[in-house]
Amino acid sequence: MWPIIYNALRTYAPYVTLPFAALVGVVGYNLENWLSDKYTPYNKSVKDQRQDRVLTENLSESNEKNKLKYKTDVLDTNLSPSLS
């Protein structure tokens, strides 16, 4: 009796496994929908992020150019007494 069942299962394996695989897929898909959070926060596009970054870098560089002008000589701050 068992050899007949095994032979039938081997012959009709696609017809047996396809509905089983479809059932497992549908159950898994629905479980994932119920359990997972699909919310994705909004992010700017990469192009817009790059443009913003370049603009802020250019603005900070232009501001730093004015800030980097020293009023006194940098080397004068730590001069030894023998050199002054």
C-alpha positions as CSV (number, residue, x, y, z in Angstrom):
1,M,0.0,0.0,0.0
2,W,2.8,2.5,0.9
3,P,4.7,2.0,-2.3
4,I,1.5,2.9,-4.3
5,I,1.1,6.1,-2.2
6,Y,4.8,7.0,-2.6
7,N,4.6,6.4,-6.4
8,A,1.5,8.6,-6.6
9,L,3.0,11.4,-4.6
10,R,6.2,11.3,-6.7
11,T,4.2,11.4,-9.9
12,Y,1.9,14.2,-8.8
13,A,4.4,16.1,-6.6
14,P,3.8,19.5,-8.4
15,Y,0.1,19.2,-8.0
16,V,0.5,18.5,-4.3
17,T,3.3,21.0,-3.5
18,L,1.9,24.0,-5.4
19,P,-1.2,24.5,-3.4
20,F,0.7,23.9,-0.2
21,A,3.3,26.5,-1.2
22,A,0.6,29.0,-2.2
23,L,-1.1,28.5,1.2
24,V,2.1,29.1,3.1
25,G,2.9,32.2,0.9
26,V,-0.6,33.7,1.5
27,V,-0.4,33.1,5.2
28,G,3.1,34.6,5.4
29,Y,2.2,37.6,3.4
30,N,-0.8,38.4,5.5
31,L,1.2,37.9,8.8
32,E,3.8,40.3,7.5
33,N,1.2,42.9,6.7
34,W,-0.4,42.6,10.1
35,L,2.8,42.5,12.1
36,S,5.1,44.9,10.4
37,D,5.1,48.7,10.3
38,K,5.3,49.9,6.7
39,Y,5.8,53.6,7.5
40,T,8.8,55.1,5.8
41,P,9.7,58.6,6.8
42,Y,10.1,61.2,4.1
43,N,13.6,62.1,3.0
44,K,14.7,64.6,0.5
45,S,16.1,63.3,-2.8
46,V,19.9,62.8,-2.9
47,K,20.2,65.6,-5.4
48,D,18.4,68.1,-3.1
49,Q,20.5,67.0,-0.1
50,R,23.7,67.5,-2.1
51,Q,22.6,71.0,-3.2
52,D,21.7,72.0,0.4
53,R,25.1,70.7,1.6
54,V,27.0,72.5,-1.1
55,L,25.2,75.7,-0.4
56,T,25.9,75.5,3.3
57,E,29.6,74.7,2.7
58,N,29.9,77.6,0.3
59,L,28.3,80.0,2.8
60,S,30.4,78.7,5.7
61,E,33.6,79.1,3.6
62,S,32.7,82.7,2.7
63,N,32.1,83.4,6.4
64,E,35.3,81.6,7.5
65,K,37.4,83.7,5.1
66,N,36.4,86.8,7.0
67,K,36.9,85.1,10.3
68,L,40.4,83.7,9.5
69,K,42.0,87.2,9.1
70,Y,44.1,87.5,12.2
71,K,44.6,90.8,13.9
72,T,48.0,89.8,15.2
73,D,50.7,87.6,14.0
74,V,50.2,84.0,15.0
75,L,53.8,83.4,15.7
76,D,54.0,86.3,18.2
77,T,51.7,84.5,20.7
78,N,54.2,81.9,21.9
79,L,57.5,83.7,21.4
80,S,60.2,82.9,23.9
81,P,61.5,85.8,25.9
82,S,65.0,85.5,24.3
83,L,63.5,86.1,20.8
84,S,61.4,89.0,21.8
